[in-house]
Amino acid sequence: MAAALAVLLAAAIGTTAASAQSTRRPRRETTANRKARIAKTIQQTYGHPWEAAGGGGYMRYRSGQYQQQDNQVSFWVDTRYSLNSLSPKLGILGTVQGSYGKAKIGNVQGIDIPNPQISEYAFMAGPSYRFLGREKYAVSGFAQAGLDLGKFAGGSKGFTAADIGVWQGDFAPVFSVGASLDYNIDTSFALRVSPSYIGTTFGSTMQNSKALNVGIVYRFGKAK
């Protein structure tokens, strides 16, 4: 009987010890392992040579020499190629942006129409530089130039741009400078907020506009 009790006691102790060992919490990640994991994630995130991004935005724009600024909604599409042979932080950024609003023409003598719809389509390219590239976020700056196609009298019911005091619609030089803040969802996708200044040159004058774009970024391609 004593021998049997001893065997049962030993079995119980062994079972309890095994159970405690199996439920023991895993060891915490060491500092070295954590740094290595973060470094690998950063390399995978910013090692992609290509970025494609797009979304919507908002812009304040002056549609004529004596007009008030109007509120416009925008769509935008970006493509960026990293110049890894020069620097992994440097790239070429191409942008297409369309903006839509209504010109605030006010009271024009002899003309009784509502504020006509206007639109601009900018095609720009230029350098982009990533100042910060962290595991969860990135900060980049850019400078671009190109052409802007303005359509200002399309909704004026037969009146010309000069009649209602808006710019003549055509192509004009455009340039932009701004920054992009990305919040990384994973190594391929990120959310982007991008404030910028946009300068257009219709009517041989300068239109100074402020814009804010938001959207999603997709990074792809293998590092060479």
N, C-alpha and C positions, 0 to 999 in steps of 0.2 A: 504493500500500500504506500509506504513511504517513498519507494522508488518511483511509483506511478505518479505521485504528487510532485516529485522533483522534476520528472519529465514534463508534466503539464505546465509547471511554473516556468521552466526554461523556455518552453514553446511560446508561452504568453509574453515573456519578456522579449523574445526574439521578434514576435509579431509586432509588438508595440514599437520597438526600435526601428523596424523596417518601415512601419507606417509613418513614424516621425521623420525618417529620412526622406521618404517620398513626398511629404508635404512641406519640406523645408523650402523656403523661398530661394529662388535663384540668386546667385551673387550679382551685386550691382555692377553695371558697366564701368570698367576702369577708365580713368581719364585718357590714357593712351588710346584705348579702343574707341572711345567717343570721338577723339580728335581725328583718328583715322577714318571713322565712318563719315564724319562731316566733310573731311577733305575729299573723300570719294564721291559723295553726293554733289559737292560743288563742281568737281571735275566733270561728272556726268551731266550736270545741268548746263554749264556754260561751255562744254566741249562741243555741243552741236554747232555746226557751221551756219545753219539756217534758222531764221525766225520768221513766222508769219503771224500777223496780228490784225485785229479788226474790231470794230464796235461803233458806238455812237458818241455824240458830243454836243457841245453848245458853243456858240460864237457870237460876239457883239461886233456888228459891222455897220459902217456908214455908207449908204448906197448912193449918195450924191454930195456935191460940194457944200450945199446948204441944208442937208438932211440931218435929222437926228439919227443916232445909232439905233439899229433894230436888233431884235433877238432872233437868232437863227439856230436851227437844229442841223446836225451834221451826221454823215457817215464817213468812216475812214478805213483804209486798208494799208498796212505796212508790210514790207518785206525787207529783211536785213540779212546781209551776208558778212560773216566774220572774216577779217583779214588776218588769219592766224599766222601767216608767214611773216607778217610785220609785228603784230601784237594781238594776243587773244582778246584784248579789250576793245580793239578798234574794228569798226565795220562800216559798210556802205548801206545807207537806209534809203529806200524808195517809198514814197507815199502818194496815194490818191485820196483826195478828200472832197466831198460834195457838201455844200451848205445851202439851206433853204430858209427864206423868211419873207417878210412883207416890208416894202419900202415905206417909210413914214413921210409921204410927200406933203402932208398938210393940206392947206387950202391953196389951190392953184387957180388963178382967175380964168374963168371960161371952161374949166375942166371939172366935171363932177363924176369922179370914179373913186372906188374904195382903194385903199393902199394896195398897189399891184404886187404880185408875187415876183420875187427875184431869186436868183441862184448863182452860185459860183462853183467851179470845179477846178481844183488845184492839182497840178502834177509836178511833184518835187523830188529831188534826190540830193544826198549829201552825206557827210561823215557823221558817224555816231560813235560815242565813246562811253564805255561802262566804267564809271568811277568806283562803284562798289559792287561786289558780287558775293553775297553771303548765301548760307544754306536756305534761308527763308525769304530773302528779298534782294533786290538789285536796284541800283540807281544809275541812270544813263543820261547823257546830254546829247543834243543833236543840233546841227545847223544845215538847212536845206535851201535850195533855190530852184526855180523852174518857171512854168507858165500857169496863169490862171485864166480860165474862160468864164467871163461874166455874162449873164443874161438878165437884163434889168428892165426891159420894156415889153417883155412877152405877154404880160397880163394887163397891158395899159389900154386895151380896146381901141387900137389903131393910132393912139397918140405916140409920138416919138419920144425917145429918151430925153431930148432937149426940152420938149413940151412939159414934161412932168418933173424935170430937174434931177434926173438920175444919170449915172455914168453911161457912156456909150458901150454897148455890149460887144466884146471882142476879146482876143487874147492880150494879156498884159503880164509883165514880169511879176513874180511873187517870190518872197523869201520867208523863212520861218526859223526861229530858234526856240528851244524848249527843253524840257526834261521829262523823263519817264520813270515812274516808280512801279516796280513789279513785285507782287507778292506771289511766291512760288507755291503752287498746289502740289506739284511733284517735279520730277526732273524734266518733264516735257511741257507742262502747262503752267501758266501764271495768269494772274489778274493784273491789269495795267491801268494806272491813272497818269495822264500826260497833260500838264498845262503848257501852253505855248503862246508865243507872240507871232502873229502873221501880218506881214506887210504886203499890200498890193498897191499897184501904181496906175489905176485907171484915171483917165482925165489928166495925165501928166502931173498928178499930185500923189501924195502918200496917204493910204488908208491904214491906220493903225488899229489892229484888231486883237482882242484877247480871246483865247479858245481853251476849252477843257474837254479832253477826250477820255473815255473809259472803254475798256474792252478786255478781250482775252488774247493771250499769246500762246502760240504753239511752237516749240523748238524741235528741230528734227535734223536728220543727217548724221553721219559718223565723222568724227574728227580724223583728219588725215595725218 
